[in-house]
Amino acid sequence: GLAAHWKYKAREENENADQDDSEDKMDGWLHTIKEILDDPQPDTLDLLDTIKLNLFASEIIVFTPKGEIKSMPANATALDFAFSIHSFLGTHCIGAKVNHKLVPLMHHLKSGDQVEILTSRNQQIKREWLKYVTTAKAKSKIQACLRKMDREIEHEGQKILQEFFERKDIKLNAETLNKLRQFHRFNTKEELLLAIGDKKLELTEADTDYILGRKHEHGWRKFLPFISSKQHKQDESTDLQF
């Protein structure tokens, strides 16, 4: 509202051409905010801080292969540029050509650079991409895609867990799910389901034994089968000496 009022007053007072440039920047900034608000996120406050940084940051001017001018915040990367053009380019970006030279996603752009985005339909968004971008729009799109991917993986993990419990004739409820979470030392059930759905955690007979109370072993032992029970007891005895 304040921004719109400021823009209206500036026009009413017939400011000079420099003011027109400021209005164009304000239009772009307001458009970025609208895109983010269309896709609200849990960490909106962090995004607002990024928006403020983008607003007051100095800008650079880069060019598309067709010679079109794009204004970007200073320190923007090739991945930021890809998302500024189109979400599809950003989500499928594998690299870029800057001044006809291949560069990685995290390459920082400079004024006057000509940037061509390289894509692949097989490319998928990765969590570390959040470290490669500085603009609010890019961060917003990446986080939205990551949340969608996590929901799909959690759903797959729930399906795998349900099938495993059915084979073992165990009822899947809050109690048994909580036992399994504690056994593998996850903080939330979402973390557990993500690990199962992403194939990072394989359910075995040890899980069944723990849930049914037949054994009480630490979850990490299933990942170290070469350690004998005797060695495990020796380790515990050594720990107690300290």
C-alpha positions in Angstrom: 0.0 0.0 0.0 2.8 2.4 0.9 4.6 1.6 -2.3 1.5 2.1 -4.4 0.8 5.4 -2.7 4.4 6.6 -3.2 4.2 5.6 -6.9 0.9 7.5 -7.3 2.3 10.7 -5.7 5.4 10.5 -7.8 3.3 10.5 -11.0 1.0 13.2 -9.7 4.0 15.5 -9.1 5.4 14.8 -12.6 8.8 13.7 -11.5 11.7 13.6 -14.0 12.9 10.7 -16.1 15.1 9.3 -13.3 11.9 8.9 -11.3 10.5 6.8 -14.2 13.5 4.4 -13.8 12.7 4.1 -10.1 9.1 3.3 -10.9 10.2 0.5 -13.2 12.3 -0.9 -10.4 9.4 -0.6 -8.0 7.1 -2.4 -10.5 9.6 -5.3 -10.7 9.9 -5.5 -6.9 6.2 -5.5 -6.4 5.8 -8.2 -9.0 8.3 -10.3 -7.1 6.5 -9.9 -3.9 3.2 -10.9 -5.6 4.7 -14.1 -6.9 6.0 -15.0 -3.4 2.7 -14.3 -1.8 0.9 -16.4 -4.4 2.9 -19.3 -2.9 3.1 -18.7 0.9 5.8 -20.7 2.8 6.6 -21.6 6.4 9.7 -19.3 6.4 8.1 -16.2 5.0 10.0 -13.9 7.3 13.3 -15.1 5.9 12.0 -14.4 2.4 11.0 -10.9 3.4 14.5 -10.3 4.6 15.8 -11.4 1.3 13.3 -9.2 -0.5 14.5 -6.2 1.4 18.1 -7.0 0.5 17.1 -7.3 -3.1 15.4 -3.9 -3.0 18.3 -2.0 -1.6 21.1 -4.0 -3.3 23.0 -2.5 -6.2 22.0 -3.9 -9.5 23.8 -5.4 -12.5 22.7 -5.5 -16.1 23.0 -8.7 -18.1 21.8 -9.8 -21.5 20.0 -12.8 -23.0 21.4 -14.4 -26.2 18.9 -12.3 -28.1 20.2 -9.1 -26.7 17.3 -8.5 -24.2 18.4 -6.6 -21.1 17.7 -8.1 -17.7 18.3 -6.2 -14.4 19.5 -8.4 -11.6 20.6 -7.8 -8.0 24.4 -7.7 -7.4 25.9 -11.1 -6.6 23.1 -12.9 -8.6 24.1 -16.3 -10.0 23.4 -18.1 -13.2 20.7 -20.0 -11.4 19.0 -16.8 -10.2 19.0 -15.6 -13.8 17.4 -18.8 -15.0 14.5 -18.5 -12.5 14.1 -14.8 -13.4 13.4 -15.8 -17.0 11.0 -18.7 -16.3 10.4 -21.3 -13.6 10.9 -24.2 -16.1 14.4 -22.9 -16.9 15.3 -22.7 -13.3 14.0 -26.1 -12.3 15.7 -27.8 -15.2 18.9 -25.7 -15.3 22.2 -27.7 -15.5 24.5 -24.8 -16.1 25.0 -21.8 -18.3 27.1 -20.1 -20.9 28.4 -16.7 -19.9 30.0 -14.8 -22.7 30.0 -18.1 -24.6 32.0 -20.0 -21.8 30.5 -22.8 -19.8 30.0 -22.0 -16.1 28.3 -23.8 -13.2 25.0 -22.9 -11.6 26.6 -21.0 -8.8 28.6 -18.7 -11.1 28.2 -15.0 -10.0 27.2 -12.7 -12.9 28.7 -9.3 -13.7 27.3 -6.3 -15.5 27.6 -6.7 -19.2 27.5 -10.5 -19.2 25.7 -12.3 -21.9 23.9 -15.3 -20.3 22.5 -18.5 -22.0 20.8 -21.0 -19.7 21.4 -24.7 -20.4 18.6 -27.1 -19.4 17.8 -30.8 -19.3 14.4 -32.4 -18.8 16.1 -35.0 -16.5 17.4 -32.4 -14.1 15.7 -32.2 -10.7 15.9 -29.5 -8.1 18.4 -30.2 -5.3 18.3 -28.9 -1.7 21.8 -27.5 -2.0 20.5 -25.1 -4.7 19.3 -22.8 -1.9 23.0 -22.0 -1.3 23.4 -21.0 -5.0 20.8 -18.3 -5.2 20.4 -14.8 -3.7 17.0 -13.6 -5.1 13.7 -14.1 -3.3 12.0 -15.4 -6.4 14.5 -18.2 -6.9 14.5 -19.2 -3.3 10.7 -19.2 -3.2 10.4 -21.4 -6.3 13.1 -23.9 -5.1 11.5 -24.3 -1.7 8.1 -24.8 -3.2 9.5 -27.6 -5.4 11.3 -29.2 -2.5 8.2 -29.3 -0.4 6.3 -30.9 -3.2 9.1 -33.5 -3.7 9.2 -34.2 0.1 5.5 -34.8 0.2 5.8 -37.3 -2.7 8.7 -39.1 -0.9 6.8 -39.2 2.4 3.8 -40.7 0.7 6.0 -43.4 -0.8 7.6 -44.0 2.6 4.1 -44.4 4.2 3.3 -46.9 1.5 6.5 -48.9 2.1 6.0 -48.8 5.9 2.3 -49.9 5.6 3.3 -52.9 3.4 6.1 -53.9 5.8 3.8 -53.8 8.8 1.2 -55.8 7.0 3.7 -58.5 6.2 4.8 -58.6 9.9 1.2 -58.5 11.1 1.8 -55.3 13.0 -0.8 -52.6 13.3 0.4 -49.2 12.0 -0.7 -46.6 14.5 0.8 -43.6 16.4 2.4 -45.9 19.0 4.2 -48.3 16.7 5.2 -45.4 14.4 6.7 -43.5 17.4 8.6 -46.6 18.5 10.1 -47.0 15.0 11.0 -43.3 15.0 12.8 -43.6 18.4 14.6 -46.7 17.3 16.2 -44.9 14.4 16.5 -41.6 16.4 14.5 -39.4 14.1 13.1 -36.2 15.6 9.8 -36.4 13.6 7.7 -38.9 11.8 8.2 -36.9 8.6 12.0 -37.4 8.8 11.4 -41.2 9.3 9.0 -41.4 6.3 11.4 -39.4 4.1 14.3 -41.7 4.9 12.1 -44.8 4.1 10.7 -43.3 0.9 14.1 -42.1 -0.2 15.5 -45.6 0.3 18.0 -44.3 2.8 16.5 -46.6 5.5 15.7 -50.2 4.9 13.3 -51.9 7.3 14.4 -55.3 8.6 13.6 -57.9 11.2 15.4 -55.8 13.8 12.7 -53.2 13.5 10.0 -55.8 14.1 11.9 -57.1 17.2 12.2 -53.7 18.7 8.5 -52.7 18.1 7.3 -56.0 19.6 9.7 -55.8 22.5 11.7 -58.9 21.6 15.0 -57.2 21.6 16.4 -53.8 22.6 19.3 -52.9 20.4 20.6 -49.6 19.2 19.4 -48.7 15.7 23.0 -48.1 14.4 23.9 -51.8 14.9 21.8 -52.8 11.9 24.0 -50.8 9.7 27.2 -52.4 11.1 26.5 -56.2 10.8 30.2 -57.0 10.9 30.4 -56.1 14.6 29.7 -59.2 16.7 27.6 -59.2 19.8 30.8 -59.9 21.8 32.5 -56.8 20.4 29.3 -54.8 21.1 29.4 -55.9 24.8 33.1 -55.0 25.0 32.3 -51.5 23.6 29.6 -50.9 26.1 31.9 -52.1 28.9 34.6 -49.6 27.7 32.0 -46.8 27.6 31.0 -47.4 31.2 34.6 -47.1 32.3 34.5 -43.4 31.3 
